[in-house]
């Protein structure tokens, strides 16, 4: 995994930047916010419901 120096805006393999000497902070991988999960789940449920309506409308 490649670290990133925000001071120099360049990738750095080690823990300390070779250019500016600053310590490299590992990038934080934040989990998906629950609002987005709720939005995605709601969108999927809505789409399934619409598809179900269209199929039942065609069938009848
Ligand atoms: Zn740097």
PDB file of the backbone (N, CA, C, O) and the ligand in Angstrom, with CONECT records:
HET     ZN  A 101       1
ATOM      1  N   UNK A   1       0.851  -1.183   0.000  1.00  0.00           N
ATOM      2  CA  UNK A   1       0.000   0.000   0.000  1.00  0.00           C
ATOM      3  C   UNK A   1       0.898   1.248   0.000  1.00  0.00           C
ATOM      4  O   UNK A   1       1.885   1.305   0.734  1.00  0.00           O
ATOM      5  N   UNK A   2       0.561   2.210  -0.799  1.00  0.00           N
ATOM      6  CA  UNK A   2       1.356   3.422  -0.929  1.00  0.00           C
ATOM      7  C   UNK A   2       0.765   4.514  -0.048  1.00  0.00           C
ATOM      8  O   UNK A   2      -0.434   4.790  -0.091  1.00  0.00           O
ATOM      9  N   UNK A   3       1.640   5.133   0.757  1.00  0.00           N
ATOM     10  CA  UNK A   3       1.203   6.282   1.548  1.00  0.00           C
ATOM     11  C   UNK A   3       1.254   7.532   0.685  1.00  0.00           C
ATOM     12  O   UNK A   3       1.738   7.503  -0.447  1.00  0.00           O
ATOM     13  N   UNK A   4       0.757   8.616   1.226  1.00  0.00           N
ATOM     14  CA  UNK A   4       0.664   9.850   0.454  1.00  0.00           C
ATOM     15  C   UNK A   4       1.068  11.028   1.340  1.00  0.00           C
ATOM     16  O   UNK A   4       0.532  11.215   2.432  1.00  0.00           O
ATOM     17  N   UNK A   5       2.038  11.830   0.840  1.00  0.00           N
ATOM     18  CA  UNK A   5       2.438  13.034   1.549  1.00  0.00           C
ATOM     19  C   UNK A   5       1.575  14.189   1.071  1.00  0.00           C
ATOM     20  O   UNK A   5       1.595  14.557  -0.104  1.00  0.00           O
ATOM     21  N   UNK A   6       0.806  14.761   2.015  1.00  0.00           N
ATOM     22  CA  UNK A   6      -0.087  15.852   1.620  1.00  0.00           C
ATOM     23  C   UNK A   6       0.678  17.149   1.433  1.00  0.00           C
ATOM     24  O   UNK A   6       0.207  18.042   0.728  1.00  0.00           O
ATOM     25  N   UNK A   7       1.850  17.276   2.049  1.00  0.00           N
ATOM     26  CA  UNK A   7       2.640  18.494   1.880  1.00  0.00           C
ATOM     27  C   UNK A   7       3.169  18.591   0.456  1.00  0.00           C
ATOM     28  O   UNK A   7       3.074  19.642  -0.178  1.00  0.00           O
ATOM     29  N   UNK A   8       3.731  17.481  -0.049  1.00  0.00           N
ATOM     30  CA  UNK A   8       4.349  17.489  -1.379  1.00  0.00           C
ATOM     31  C   UNK A   8       3.386  17.016  -2.455  1.00  0.00           C
ATOM     32  O   UNK A   8       3.661  17.160  -3.647  1.00  0.00           O
ATOM     33  N   UNK A   9       2.258  16.451  -2.038  1.00  0.00           N
ATOM     34  CA  UNK A   9       1.279  15.918  -2.972  1.00  0.00           C
ATOM     35  C   UNK A   9       1.924  14.855  -3.865  1.00  0.00           C
ATOM     36  O   UNK A   9       1.794  14.891  -5.088  1.00  0.00           O
ATOM     37  N   UNK A  10       2.620  13.908  -3.229  1.00  0.00           N
ATOM     38  CA  UNK A  10       3.260  12.832  -3.979  1.00  0.00           C
ATOM     39  C   UNK A  10       3.205  11.564  -3.139  1.00  0.00           C
ATOM     40  O   UNK A  10       3.129  11.630  -1.913  1.00  0.00           O
ATOM     41  N   UNK A  11       3.244  10.400  -3.804  1.00  0.00           N
ATOM     42  CA  UNK A  11       3.233   9.143  -3.059  1.00  0.00           C
ATOM     43  C   UNK A  11       4.562   8.917  -2.370  1.00  0.00           C
ATOM     44  O   UNK A  11       5.603   9.364  -2.851  1.00  0.00           O
ATOM     45  N   UNK A  12       4.527   8.227  -1.252  1.00  0.00           N
ATOM     46  CA  UNK A  12       5.740   7.936  -0.492  1.00  0.00           C
ATOM     47  C   UNK A  12       5.614   6.527   0.074  1.00  0.00           C
ATOM     48  O   UNK A  12       4.612   6.182   0.701  1.00  0.00           O
ATOM     49  N   UNK A  13       6.656   5.714  -0.159  1.00  0.00           N
ATOM     50  CA  UNK A  13       6.594   4.320   0.281  1.00  0.00           C
ATOM     51  C   UNK A  13       6.824   4.200   1.782  1.00  0.00           C
ATOM     52  O   UNK A  13       6.209   3.355   2.433  1.00  0.00           O
ATOM     53  N   UNK A  14       7.710   5.038   2.346  1.00  0.00           N
ATOM     54  CA  UNK A  14       8.077   4.892   3.749  1.00  0.00           C
ATOM     55  C   UNK A  14       7.131   5.628   4.670  1.00  0.00           C
ATOM     56  O   UNK A  14       6.101   6.156   4.251  1.00  0.00           O
ATOM     57  N   UNK A  15       7.517   5.648   5.963  1.00  0.00           N
ATOM     58  CA  UNK A  15       6.711   6.350   6.956  1.00  0.00           C
ATOM     59  C   UNK A  15       7.025   7.832   6.999  1.00  0.00           C
ATOM     60  O   UNK A  15       6.220   8.623   7.490  1.00  0.00           O
ATOM     61  N   UNK A  16       8.204   8.224   6.483  1.00  0.00           N
ATOM     62  CA  UNK A  16       8.599   9.631   6.483  1.00  0.00           C
ATOM     63  C   UNK A  16       8.857  10.050   5.040  1.00  0.00           C
ATOM     64  O   UNK A  16       9.480   9.318   4.271  1.00  0.00           O
ATOM     65  N   UNK A  17       8.368  11.245   4.683  1.00  0.00           N
ATOM     66  CA  UNK A  17       8.530  11.736   3.317  1.00  0.00           C
ATOM     67  C   UNK A  17      10.004  12.033   3.046  1.00  0.00           C
ATOM     68  O   UNK A  17      10.666  12.684   3.854  1.00  0.00           O
ATOM     69  N   UNK A  18      10.522  11.553   1.902  1.00  0.00           N
ATOM     70  CA  UNK A  18      11.920  11.777   1.565  1.00  0.00           C
ATOM     71  C   UNK A  18      12.177  13.219   1.147  1.00  0.00           C
ATOM     72  O   UNK A  18      13.322  13.671   1.177  1.00  0.00           O
ATOM     73  N   UNK A  19      11.137  13.948   0.757  1.00  0.00           N
ATOM     74  CA  UNK A  19      11.318  15.311   0.238  1.00  0.00           C
ATOM     75  C   UNK A  19      11.241  16.327   1.372  1.00  0.00           C
ATOM     76  O   UNK A  19      12.165  17.119   1.559  1.00  0.00           O
ATOM     77  N   UNK A  20      10.156  16.310   2.123  1.00  0.00           N
ATOM     78  CA  UNK A  20       9.960  17.331   3.141  1.00  0.00           C
ATOM     79  C   UNK A  20      10.233  16.805   4.549  1.00  0.00           C
ATOM     80  O   UNK A  20      10.317  17.595   5.489  1.00  0.00           O
ATOM     81  N   UNK A  21      10.372  15.502   4.714  1.00  0.00           N
ATOM     82  CA  UNK A  21      10.697  14.941   6.019  1.00  0.00           C
ATOM     83  C   UNK A  21       9.518  14.824   6.955  1.00  0.00           C
ATOM     84  O   UNK A  21       9.686  14.482   8.126  1.00  0.00           O
ATOM     85  N   UNK A  22       8.320  15.106   6.454  1.00  0.00           N
ATOM     86  CA  UNK A  22       7.143  15.019   7.311  1.00  0.00           C
ATOM     87  C   UNK A  22       6.728  13.562   7.477  1.00  0.00           C
ATOM     88  O   UNK A  22       6.923  12.734   6.587  1.00  0.00           O
ATOM     89  N   UNK A  23       6.156  13.275   8.629  1.00  0.00           N
ATOM     90  CA  UNK A  23       5.639  11.927   8.850  1.00  0.00           C
ATOM     91  C   UNK A  23       4.393  11.717   7.999  1.00  0.00           C
ATOM     92  O   UNK A  23       3.531  12.588   7.884  1.00  0.00           O
ATOM     93  N   UNK A  24       4.333  10.525   7.408  1.00  0.00           N
ATOM     94  CA  UNK A  24       3.211  10.213   6.538  1.00  0.00           C
ATOM     95  C   UNK A  24       2.081   9.658   7.383  1.00  0.00           C
ATOM     96  O   UNK A  24       2.259   8.705   8.142  1.00  0.00           O
ATOM     97  N   UNK A  25       0.922  10.267   7.240  1.00  0.00           N
ATOM     98  CA  UNK A  25      -0.275   9.769   7.922  1.00  0.00           C
ATOM     99  C   UNK A  25      -0.973   8.818   6.967  1.00  0.00           C
ATOM    100  O   UNK A  25      -1.278   9.167   5.826  1.00  0.00           O
ATOM    101  N   UNK A  26      -1.221   7.608   7.456  1.00  0.00           N
ATOM    102  CA  UNK A  26      -1.871   6.628   6.593  1.00  0.00           C
ATOM    103  C   UNK A  26      -3.269   7.099   6.226  1.00  0.00           C
ATOM    104  O   UNK A  26      -4.000   7.616   7.071  1.00  0.00           O
ATOM    105  N   UNK A  27      -3.635   6.919   4.969  1.00  0.00           N
ATOM    106  CA  UNK A  27      -4.985   7.341   4.561  1.00  0.00           C
ATOM    107  C   UNK A  27      -6.036   6.555   5.320  1.00  0.00           C
ATOM    108  O   UNK A  27      -5.941   5.338   5.480  1.00  0.00           O
ATOM    109  N   UNK A  28      -7.030   7.276   5.777  1.00  0.00           N
ATOM    110  CA  UNK A  28      -8.108   6.661   6.554  1.00  0.00           C
ATOM    111  C   UNK A  28      -9.210   6.251   5.589  1.00  0.00           C
ATOM    112  O   UNK A  28      -9.721   7.061   4.816  1.00  0.00           O
ATOM    113  N   UNK A  29      -9.564   4.963   5.655  1.00  0.00           N
ATOM    114  CA  UNK A  29     -10.661   4.479   4.817  1.00  0.00           C
ATOM    115  C   UNK A  29     -11.932   4.508   5.647  1.00  0.00           C
ATOM    116  O   UNK A  29     -12.225   3.591   6.414  1.00  0.00           O
ATOM    117  N   UNK A  30     -12.684   5.599   5.467  1.00  0.00           N
ATOM    118  CA  UNK A  30     -13.909   5.724   6.248  1.00  0.00           C
ATOM    119  C   UNK A  30     -14.988   4.807   5.680  1.00  0.00           C
ATOM    120  O   UNK A  30     -15.130   4.691   4.462  1.00  0.00           O
ATOM    121  N   UNK A  31     -15.736   4.168   6.545  1.00  0.00           N
ATOM    122  CA  UNK A  31     -16.844   3.336   6.055  1.00  0.00           C
ATOM    123  C   UNK A  31     -17.917   4.189   5.427  1.00  0.00           C
ATOM    124  O   UNK A  31     -17.997   5.395   5.663  1.00  0.00           O
ATOM    125  N   UNK A  32     -18.746   3.545   4.619  1.00  0.00           N
ATOM    126  CA  UNK A  32     -19.832   4.271   3.951  1.00  0.00           C
ATOM    127  C   UNK A  32     -20.784   4.791   5.020  1.00  0.00           C
ATOM    128  O   UNK A  32     -21.216   4.029   5.885  1.00  0.00           O
ATOM    129  N   UNK A  33     -21.120   6.092   4.971  1.00  0.00           N
ATOM    130  CA  UNK A  33     -22.072   6.622   5.959  1.00  0.00           C
ATOM    131  C   UNK A  33     -23.402   5.886   5.892  1.00  0.00           C
ATOM    132  O   UNK A  33     -23.845   5.450   4.829  1.00  0.00           O
ATOM    133  N   UNK A  34     -24.033   5.760   7.075  1.00  0.00           N
ATOM    134  CA  UNK A  34     -25.289   4.990   7.129  1.00  0.00           C
ATOM    135  C   UNK A  34     -26.372   5.643   6.295  1.00  0.00           C
ATOM    136  O   UNK A  34     -27.285   4.968   5.819  1.00  0.00           O
ATOM    137  N   UNK A  35     -26.274   6.990   6.107  1.00  0.00           N
ATOM    138  CA  UNK A  35     -27.273   7.649   5.266  1.00  0.00           C
ATOM    139  C   UNK A  35     -27.213   7.114   3.844  1.00  0.00           C
ATOM    140  O   UNK A  35     -28.242   6.884   3.209  1.00  0.00           O
ATOM    141  N   UNK A  36     -25.971   6.915   3.343  1.00  0.00           N
ATOM    142  CA  UNK A  36     -25.813   6.407   1.983  1.00  0.00           C
ATOM    143  C   UNK A  36     -26.315   4.978   1.878  1.00  0.00           C
ATOM    144  O   UNK A  36     -26.946   4.601   0.891  1.00  0.00           O
ATOM    145  N   UNK A  37     -26.023   4.167   2.930  1.00  0.00           N
ATOM    146  CA  UNK A  37     -26.534   2.788   2.911  1.00  0.00           C
ATOM    147  C   UNK A  37     -28.051   2.797   2.888  1.00  0.00           C
ATOM    148  O   UNK A  37     -28.671   2.043   2.138  1.00  0.00           O
ATOM    149  N   UNK A  38     -28.657   3.662   3.722  1.00  0.00           N
ATOM    150  CA  UNK A  38     -30.115   3.743   3.761  1.00  0.00           C
ATOM    151  C   UNK A  38     -30.651   4.188   2.407  1.00  0.00           C
ATOM    152  O   UNK A  38     -31.649   3.659   1.917  1.00  0.00           O
ATOM    153  N   UNK A  39     -29.961   5.190   1.793  1.00  0.00           N
ATOM    154  CA  UNK A  39     -30.396   5.693   0.489  1.00  0.00           C
ATOM    155  C   UNK A  39     -30.316   4.590  -0.560  1.00  0.00           C
ATOM    156  O   UNK A  39     -31.239   4.427  -1.358  1.00  0.00           O
ATOM    157  N   UNK A  40     -29.214   3.828  -0.567  1.00  0.00           N
ATOM    158  CA  UNK A  40     -29.034   2.767  -1.558  1.00  0.00           C
ATOM    159  C   UNK A  40     -30.090   1.689  -1.363  1.00  0.00           C
ATOM    160  O   UNK A  40     -30.701   1.231  -2.329  1.00  0.00           O
ATOM    161  N   UNK A  41     -30.310   1.277  -0.098  1.00  0.00           N
ATOM    162  CA  UNK A  41     -31.307   0.236   0.184  1.00  0.00           C
ATOM    163  C   UNK A  41     -32.685   0.714  -0.230  1.00  0.00           C
ATOM    164  O   UNK A  41     -33.448  -0.044  -0.830  1.00  0.00           O
ATOM    165  N   UNK A  42     -33.021   1.981   0.085  1.00  0.00           N
ATOM    166  CA  UNK A  42     -34.327   2.525  -0.279  1.00  0.00           C
ATOM    167  C   UNK A  42     -34.491   2.564  -1.798  1.00  0.00           C
ATOM    168  O   UNK A  42     -35.569   2.272  -2.317  1.00  0.00           O
ATOM    169  N   UNK A  43     -33.419   2.926  -2.511  1.00  0.00           N
ATOM    170  CA  UNK A  43     -33.479   2.972  -3.971  1.00  0.00           C
ATOM    171  C   UNK A  43     -33.705   1.585  -4.551  1.00  0.00           C
ATOM    172  O   UNK A  43     -34.487   1.424  -5.488  1.00  0.00           O
ATOM    173  N   UNK A  44     -33.026   0.581  -4.002  1.00  0.00           N
ATOM    174  CA  UNK A  44     -33.187  -0.789  -4.500  1.00  0.00           C
ATOM    175  C   UNK A  44     -34.608  -1.262  -4.254  1.00  0.00           C
ATOM    176  O   UNK A  44     -35.228  -1.857  -5.135  1.00  0.00           O
ATOM    177  N   UNK A  45     -35.141  -0.993  -3.031  1.00  0.00           N
ATOM    178  CA  UNK A  45     -36.509  -1.416  -2.715  1.00  0.00           C
ATOM    179  C   UNK A  45     -37.492  -0.724  -3.652  1.00  0.00           C
ATOM    180  O   UNK A  45     -38.430  -1.353  -4.140  1.00  0.00           O
ATOM    181  N   UNK A  46     -37.282   0.576  -3.909  1.00  0.00           N
ATOM    182  CA  UNK A  46     -38.169   1.331  -4.794  1.00  0.00           C
ATOM    183  C   UNK A  46     -38.133   0.748  -6.211  1.00  0.00           C
ATOM    184  O   UNK A  46     -39.174   0.565  -6.842  1.00  0.00           O
ATOM    185  N   UNK A  47     -36.908   0.456  -6.707  1.00  0.00           N
ATOM    186  CA  UNK A  47     -36.772  -0.087  -8.057  1.00  0.00           C
ATOM    187  C   UNK A  47     -37.455  -1.447  -8.165  1.00  0.00           C
ATOM    188  O   UNK A  47     -38.149  -1.718  -9.145  1.00  0.00           O
ATOM    189  N   UNK A  48     -37.259  -2.315  -7.149  1.00  0.00           N
ATOM    190  CA  UNK A  48     -37.895  -3.640  -7.167  1.00  0.00           C
ATOM    191  C   UNK A  48     -39.403  -3.484  -7.182  1.00  0.00           C
ATOM    192  O   UNK A  48     -40.102  -4.197  -7.902  1.00  0.00           O
ATOM    193  N   UNK A  49     -39.909  -2.541  -6.379  1.00  0.00           N
ATOM    194  CA  UNK A  49     -41.350  -2.308  -6.316  1.00  0.00           C
ATOM    195  C   UNK A  49     -41.888  -1.837  -7.662  1.00  0.00           C
ATOM    196  O   UNK A  49     -42.942  -2.287  -8.112  1.00  0.00           O
ATOM    197  N   UNK A  50     -41.135  -0.904  -8.317  1.00  0.00           N
ATOM    198  CA  UNK A  50     -41.569  -0.411  -9.623  1.00  0.00           C
ATOM    199  C   UNK A  50     -41.545  -1.532 -10.663  1.00  0.00           C
ATOM    200  O   UNK A  50     -42.469  -1.655 -11.467  1.00  0.00           O
ATOM    201  N   UNK A  51     -40.489  -2.349 -10.646  1.00  0.00           N
ATOM    202  CA  UNK A  51     -40.397  -3.464 -11.593  1.00  0.00           C
ATOM    203  C   UNK A  51     -41.548  -4.436 -11.366  1.00  0.00           C
ATOM    204  O   UNK A  51     -42.146  -4.939 -12.317  1.00  0.00           O
ATOM    205  N   UNK A  52     -41.857  -4.699 -10.073  1.00  0.00           N
ATOM    206  CA  UNK A  52     -42.962  -5.592  -9.750  1.00  0.00           C
ATOM    207  C   UNK A  52     -44.276  -5.022 -10.293  1.00  0.00           C
ATOM    208  O   UNK A  52     -45.095  -5.764 -10.835  1.00  0.00           O
ATOM    209  N   UNK A  53     -44.481  -3.706 -10.149  1.00  0.00           N
ATOM    210  CA  UNK A  53     -45.699  -3.080 -10.655  1.00  0.00           C
ATOM    211  C   UNK A  53     -45.782  -3.209 -12.171  1.00  0.00           C
ATOM    212  O   UNK A  53     -46.841  -3.523 -12.715  1.00  0.00           O
ATOM    213  N   UNK A  54     -44.650  -2.965 -12.858  1.00  0.00           N
ATOM    214  CA  UNK A  54     -44.644  -3.027 -14.316  1.00  0.00           C
ATOM    215  C   UNK A  54     -44.950  -4.453 -14.778  1.00  0.00           C
ATOM    216  O   UNK A  54     -45.727  -4.652 -15.712  1.00  0.00           O
ATOM    217  N   UNK A  55     -44.333  -5.453 -14.116  1.00  0.00           N
ATOM    218  CA  UNK A  55     -44.555  -6.840 -14.507  1.00  0.00           C
ATOM    219  C   UNK A  55     -46.016  -7.219 -14.287  1.00  0.00           C
ATOM    220  O   UNK A  55     -46.623  -7.853 -15.150  1.00  0.00           O
ATOM    221  N   UNK A  56     -46.597  -6.835 -13.131  1.00  0.00           N
ATOM    222  CA  UNK A  56     -47.988  -7.177 -12.858  1.00  0.00           C
ATOM    223  C   UNK A  56     -48.917  -6.430 -13.809  1.00  0.00           C
ATOM    224  O   UNK A  56     -49.975  -6.945 -14.170  1.00  0.00           O
ATOM    225  N   UNK A  57     -48.531  -5.211 -14.221  1.00  0.00           N
ATOM    226  CA  UNK A  57     -49.346  -4.438 -15.167  1.00  0.00           C
ATOM    227  C   UNK A  57     -49.340  -5.100 -16.545  1.00  0.00           C
ATOM    228  O   UNK A  57     -50.361  -5.139 -17.232  1.00  0.00           O
ATOM    229  N   UNK A  58     -48.158  -5.626 -16.946  1.00  0.00           N
ATOM    230  CA  UNK A  58     -48.055  -6.297 -18.228  1.00  0.00           C
ATOM    231  C   UNK A  58     -48.817  -7.628 -18.195  1.00  0.00           C
ATOM    232  O   UNK A  58     -49.461  -8.006 -19.173  1.00  0.00           O
ATOM    233  N   UNK A  59     -48.737  -8.333 -17.057  1.00  0.00           N
ATOM    234  CA  UNK A  59     -49.332  -9.653 -16.953  1.00  0.00           C
ATOM    235  C   UNK A  59     -50.858  -9.591 -17.038  1.00  0.00           C
ATOM    236  O   UNK A  59     -51.492 -10.521 -17.537  1.00  0.00           O
ATOM    237  N   UNK A  60     -51.450  -8.490 -16.549  1.00  0.00           N
ATOM    238  CA  UNK A  60     -52.897  -8.397 -16.542  1.00  0.00           C
ATOM    239  C   UNK A  60     -53.428  -7.711 -17.778  1.00  0.00           C
ATOM    240  O   UNK A  60     -54.640  -7.554 -17.924  1.00  0.00           O
TER     241      UNK A  60
HETATM  242 ZN    ZN A 101       6.559  15.531   1.643  1.00  0.00          ZN
END
